[in-house]
Amino acid sequence: MQRYPMTPQGHAALEAELKQLKSVDRPRITASIAEAREHGDLKENAEYHAAREQQGFCEARIRDIEAKLGAAQVIDPTTLPKDGRVVFGVSVIIENMDTEEEKQYKIVGDDEADFKAGKISVNSPIARGLIGKFEGDEVRIETPKGVVEYEIMKVIYD
């Protein structure tokens, strides 16, 4: 069985989305279907077909979230040894050795990733290149733009 690594915050966010889908969205869609049925002929009823399609998306997302939560491996970086190693859940400040530009990323699960917010997936090229390295190490990371060299400036266990 595949395990899905996620931070405690990511786990809580998925649980909140699941609760929203089950307690708010699902009943709203069911009511929309019932209302559309009252309009008569279902073959040519666009509202009915749209509501059924919405129901399909909602139910698929519910199944997806339940499967991920069932296979979740929640990793709290605050409980890990703070030895300067880059591991899942930490924030890392890296410096591009060519441009001297510093960036901070938090390594999170696939569902939590948001590049604009500085959260990168554990499966991204940058995270894969950083995992297991230590503060002060220099790493070469294969990116879509080519090989980039970074220095790991700081590892934050937050």
KAFENLIN-V422341 format. One record per residue. RES is the residue in one small letter. OMEGA is omega as a letter, one per 20 degrees, with the letter a starting at -180 (999 if undefined). Layout:
# KAFENLIN-V422341
res=RES omega=OMEGA
res=RES omega=OMEGA
This chain:
# KAFENLIN-V422341
res=m omega=a
res=q omega=r
res=r omega=r
res=y omega=r
res=p omega=r
res=m omega=r
res=t omega=r
res=p omega=r
res=q omega=r
res=g omega=r
res=h omega=r
res=a omega=r
res=a omega=r
res=l omega=r
res=e omega=r
res=a omega=r
res=e omega=r
res=l omega=r
res=k omega=r
res=q omega=a
res=l omega=a
res=k omega=a
res=s omega=a
res=v omega=a
res=d omega=a
res=r omega=r
res=p omega=r
res=r omega=a
res=i omega=r
res=t omega=r
res=a omega=r
res=s omega=r
res=i omega=r
res=a omega=r
res=e omega=a
res=a omega=r
res=r omega=a
res=e omega=a
res=h omega=r
res=g omega=a
res=d omega=a
res=l omega=a
res=k omega=a
res=e omega=a
res=n omega=a
res=a omega=r
res=e omega=r
res=y omega=a
res=h omega=r
res=a omega=r
res=a omega=r
res=r omega=r
res=e omega=r
res=q omega=r
res=q omega=r
res=g omega=r
res=f omega=a
res=c omega=a
res=e omega=r
res=a omega=r
res=r omega=r
res=i omega=r
res=r omega=a
res=d omega=a
res=i omega=r
res=e omega=r
res=a omega=a
res=k omega=r
res=l omega=r
res=g omega=a
res=a omega=a
res=a omega=r
res=q omega=a
res=v omega=a
res=i omega=r
res=d omega=a
res=p omega=a
res=t omega=a
res=t omega=a
res=l omega=r
res=p omega=a
res=k omega=a
res=d omega=r
res=g omega=r
res=r omega=r
res=v omega=r
res=v omega=r
res=f omega=r
res=g omega=a
res=v omega=r
res=s omega=a
res=v omega=r
res=i omega=a
res=i omega=r
res=e omega=r
res=n omega=a
res=m omega=r
res=d omega=a
res=t omega=a
res=e omega=r
res=e omega=r
res=e omega=r
res=k omega=r
res=q omega=r
res=y omega=r
res=k omega=a
res=i omega=a
res=v omega=r
res=g omega=a
res=d omega=a
res=d omega=a
res=e omega=a
res=a omega=r
res=d omega=a
res=f omega=a
res=k omega=r
res=a omega=r
res=g omega=r
res=k omega=a
res=i omega=r
res=s omega=r
res=v omega=a
res=n omega=r
res=s omega=r
res=p omega=a
res=i omega=a
res=a omega=r
res=r omega=r
res=g omega=a
res=l omega=a
res=i omega=r
res=g omega=r
res=k omega=a
res=f omega=r
res=e omega=a
res=g omega=r
res=d omega=r
res=e omega=a
res=v omega=r
res=r omega=a
res=i omega=r
res=e omega=r
res=t omega=r
res=p omega=r
res=k omega=a
res=g omega=a
res=v omega=r
res=v omega=r
res=e omega=r
res=y omega=r
res=e omega=r
res=i omega=a
res=m omega=a
res=k omega=r
res=v omega=a
res=i omega=a
res=y omega=a
res=d omega=999
